[in-house]
């Protein structure tokens, strides 16, 4: 089977929902505390959110041009392969297959079970078992039909925006915290670079819709628009909710809390409000988890078509009845189960963000190679403000990588080792 056999069932609205739904997941609820802690002040924390959004937008606008020119299932993995050669494309596919997507799914499943304890008391083992259970449910749903996953994505995206909108609205109207513009907090955080890195997990997910380019009805036009519209929505929401949080509770309370949104809800609405927000977070995380599971399988599926992984013949198969990459879905979910029992939310997210941005930077730079190899046509999408926009994405990405290496050398080293571990697999499968 080839990529052309994948059914074109993903609509434009669903593509936007995938972008928004995958980005607005757990990050906006779990990351404000660490972002403001590392930044050291409210204004620097807000600046970190803005810079993270700018870096993401510049990168997304650039990669969207590549996606429009190469509208194939597999996303950035396929783009790097065509622009840089098989080895570099393989390494990204390897990283996405063995750690990025399954680790993200594991982190989101853990977040889902953690917030479920607000309603149902669970011990640590029971939380992990619940995480495995919700992961299995989402996997089966996406095996049955990509359309089901797309519908869930659309509905969960709408549902998650309701509690976020309420916090923003009531926070601006009824918030009585001290003037955060002049407030400061002395912290021992890792610094501004680490704060920006924290926001990038909250922004992560934008690239994943490109994995499904082959299933969009008109990818050349719809994919760039979906990425742009989705990111504009997300950046706006993130800034508004962070300002609202600062207006509801003091900065010291935000930096010391793992769930600042829930604490803000308690201030605004009492314990009933906290329950409402917890339910909203659960819906939000479920939507993000569904998005990651839905898109994750497309990478090993594409690699299987190229016989770049062990058992490629199985990975490239579509389900006989449902027409979905069932075996690839099962592989990613199995790896996620391993991460559920071995990792923690912050460790998994920091590791995968660092590794991914190595390839994101090369992906953004790839637009210069693309324009040399494939001259622009009149009807093809092109990144605005070229070459300023891609240069912004590259410089921002390099800044993040250097800051992470300095602030967290252990995780950085682990990420590099895992990436390079893919080379023996590449040469083995190539020479087999």
N, C-alpha and C positions, 0 to 999 in steps of 0.2 A: 504493500500500500504506500502511496505517496501523499504529500501534503495536500494535493488536489482532492483527495478523497474525503478530507475532513469537511463536514457539512457547514455551509455558510449560514449559521443560525444566530450569530451575535449581531444585534442591532446597534445603531448609533447611540441610542439612549442607554442600552445595556453597557456599551463600551465606556460611556461617561460614568455610569454607576460602578463599573469595575475600578476605574481610576479613583473616584471619590471613596468608594467602599473599601478598597484595599489600603488607601492612605489613611483615612480616618478610621483607625482601628483602636488599638490600645494606647498608642503613643501619646495622643493628646490628653489622655487621662492619667498616664503613669509617668510621663517625662517632664512636665513642668517643674516638679520639685528639683530634679537633678540639673535641669537647664539653669534655673535661677540660682541654685547652689553653686554651680561651677562659674556662672557669670559674675556673681558677687553683688549684684544690685538689680532692682526691677528694670531700669531702663536698658542696662546691658543685656538682661535676659530677653526683653522684647526685641532688642537689636539682633540677638542671636537667632530668634525666630524669623526675623525679616531676612537676614543674610542666608539662613538655611533655605528659605523659600526662593530667594533670588538665584542661589546656586542650582537648586532643583529646577526652577523654571528655565534658566538659561540652558541647562543640560537637556531638559525635556524638549524644548523648542528645537534644539540642534539634532537630537536623536530622531525627532519626528520627521525631519527631512530624509534621514537615512531610511526610516521605516516606510515612508511614502515611496521611495525609490526601490526598496527591496521588500515588498509586502509579503513576506513569507512567515509561516508558523515557525517559532523558535526564537523570535525576538533578537535581542542584542547578540546572542550566541551566533546566530546566522550572519548578522551584519559584520561582526568581527572576523568571522571566517572568510567572508567574501572580500573584506578590505585588507586584512593583515595576513591571511593564510590559515591553513588548517590548524596549526599548533596553538595559536593564540585563541582562536575561536573555541577549540576544544577545551582549553584551560578554563574559560569562563563557563562553558557548559558543564564541565566537571565540578567546578565550585558551586554552581547553581544546583546541580543534581545532588551532590553529596552533603552540602551544608547549608547553602543560602535558603532555598525554598523549604526544605524540611525543618531547618532550625527555626525559621520564621513561623511555620505552621505549629511547631512545638511550643514556641513562646506564646503564641496566641491561644493555643489550647490550654496552656498553663494559666494564662490570664483569665480565660473563660471560667475555669474551675475555681480560681481564687475568688473571683467576685460572686460566684454562686454561693460561696460560704456565707454571704450576707443573709441568705434566705434558708440555707440548709447547712447545719454544722457538719463539717467533714474534717477528718484527720488528714495528715499529709499524704498517706498512701491512697486514701479514698479520693483526694483531689487529683492525684495522678491518674487513677483509674477512670475518673470522670472525664479528664482531658483526653484519654485514649478513646473513650466512648463517643464523645462529640466529634472527635477526628474521624472515627470510623463511620459515623452517621453521614458526615459531609462527604466523605470519600464515596460511599455507596450512592449517594444522591447524584454526584457528578459522573459516576459510572453509568447510571441509568439514562442521563441525558444532559448535555451541555446546556440545553434550553432551561432545564430545571435550575441549574446553577446560576444561569443568567437572571432568571426570574427572582430567585432568592436574593441575589446581589442587588437588584433594583429595589425590592421591598425593604431589605435591611438597611440600605443606604438612606431611604426616606425615613425609616423609623429612627435611625440613630441621630438624625439631624434634629428631631423634635426635642429631646432633653438638652442637647447642646444649645439650641435656639432659646430655650427657656432660661438656662443659666445666663446666657449673654444678655437677654432682655431684662430679666429681673436684677441681674448684677449691675447693669448700668443705671437702673431706676432706683433700686433699694440698697445698693452697696454703700457701706459706711466705714470702710477701712481708711487708714491714714493716707494722706496724699503720697502715692507711690512714686511720683515724679521726683520727690526730694528724699525719699527713703533710701537707705543703704543697709546692707547686711555684710558683716565680716565673715567670710567663710574660708575654709581650707580646701576649696574645690580645685579641680585640675586646671581651671582657667577658661578663657573665652573660647579657645579652639575646641575644648571638650564640650562646652555648652552648645556650640554649633553642631558638633557631632551628635549630641543628644537629640537635637531637632531633626536631624537627617533620618533617624529611625522613624520618627513621627511622619516624615514626608516620604519614607520609603514605600514602594509599591507602584509608583508611576510607570516604571519601566515594564511592569508585568503585562500590561495590556498589549504591548507589542508582541508578546509570545503568541497571541491569538490573531495576528494580522491575517493569516490565511483563512480564518473563519468569519471575518467581517465581510459584509456584503459589498462594500466599496472602500477597501482599506486605504487607497491612495488619498482620498478626500476625508474619510471619516476618522481615521486613526489620528492624524495631527490635531484635528479639531477636538476630538475626545480628550486627548492629553491636555491641550491648552485650556479648554473650558473646565475640565476636572480640577486642574491645578489652581486656576484662579479661584474657584470655589473654596478649595482647601486652604490656601494661604489666607484668604479673607476670614474664614471661620477660625483658624488658629490664632490670628492676631486678636480678633474680637473676644474669644473665650479667655485668652491669657490676660487681656486688659480687665475683663469682667472678674476673673479670679482675684487679681490684685486689688480690685475695688471692693471685693467682698470680705476677704480675710487678709491679715497682715502678711508681709513677705516672709517673716520668720516662720509663720505657720505653714506656708507653702513649702519652704525648703526642708522642713522637718517632717512632712507628711508624705506617705506613699500614695495616698488617694486624695489629693487636694480638691478635686471636683466634688467628691462625696462630702467633704467637710464644708465646702462652700454651700452645698445644698442643705446641709443641716442648719447653717446660719440663716439661710433664706426661708426654708420651709419646715424646719424641724426634722425629726427622725423619719417621718413619712416622705419627706423630700429626698433624704438619703436613699431610701428604698427605691424611689422612682429613678434616681440617677444610677443606682447600681443595676437596675433592670435595663436602663439605656446603655450602660457600658457593656453588659452582657450581649445585647443585640448588636452593638457596634463591633465587638470583638468577633462575634459569630459571623458577621458579614465579611470582616477582613479575613478570617480563617477560610471561609468559603472561597473568597477570591484567590487566596494563595494556593489552595488545593486545586482549584479549577485551572489556574494558569501554570502551576508547577510542572505538571505532567508533560506539557508541550515541549520542554527542553529535552528530557531523555527520549521522548518520542522522536524528535528530530535527529538526535544523536544516533538513535537506533536505526533510522533510515540510512544513515551514513556509515553504519557498522563500526561506530567509534567506541562502543561500550561492550563489555561482556554480555552475552545473551541478547544481542541487538535484535535478533529475529523475533524474540518475544516482545521486546519493548516497542517495536515499530508496528505491532499488530493493533488493529482496531477491533473493538468488540463486534462479534458477528451480528448481533441483534441491534445494539444501541449505537454503533458507529462512533464510540468514544475510545480514547487511548487508555483502556482499563488497566493493562499491565503496568504502564508507566505511572498511573495514579496509585496503584497498590505499592509500587516501589517507593515512591516519595512518602507515602503515608507510613510505611514500615520504618523508613529512616527517621521520620518524625517521632515515632513511638520510642525509638532508642534515645533521641534527644530529650524527650519528656522525662525519662527516668534518669538522665545523666546530667542535665543542665539546669540553669536558672534563667529567668527572664532577662535580666540585665546582661549577664555573661553572653548569652546567645545573641542578643540584639547588637551589642557592641562589636562582637567578632564578625558577624555577617555584614554589618555596615562598612567596616574597614575594608574587608576583602572586596566587596562589591564595587567600592569607589575606585579601586585600582583599575577595574575594567570600565567603569563609567567614564573615567577620564580619557582612556584610550578610545572609547566609543564616541565621545564628543569630538576628539581630535580627528576621528575618522571622516567627518564631513569634508575636511580639506582634501583627503584622499578620494572621497566619493566624487567631488566636483572635478577632479582631475581625470578620473576614470570614466565618469558618466556625465557629460555636459548637460546642463540644465535644459529642460524643455519648457515651453510656454505654459503648459497646464500643470506642471508639477509643483507641489508645495516646496517653498524654500524658507529657510530660517530667517526671520526678520533681523535687521541691523547686522548682517554679516559683514565682516568677521568679528564684530564686537561681542555679539552674544555667545558664540562658541568659546572665545577667549575668556570671557567671564566664567563660563562653566569649567574650563580647564584650570584657571588660576584658583577658583574656589575649591575644586576637587583636590588639587595639589596641596593647598593650605590645610585641608582637612587631614590628608594622609600624613603630612609632616607633623602636625599637631598631635595626631593619634600615636605615632611612633614615639614621640617625646613623652607624652603623658601616660601611655600604656604600652610599654615595650613588650610585655609578656604576651598579651593577646595579639599584638601586631605580628610578633614572631610566629605564633601558632597559626595565624591566618596565612602567612607567607608559606610556611611549611606544608599546610594542607593544600594550598594552591599548587606548589611545585610537585607534590606527591602525585598529581595527575599526569605528569610527563611520562613515567614508566608505563602507565596504562595506555597513553596515547601511542607510544612506539610499539607496544605489544600488539594492540589491535590493528595498527597500521601495517605491521609486518606479518601479521598472521595469515 
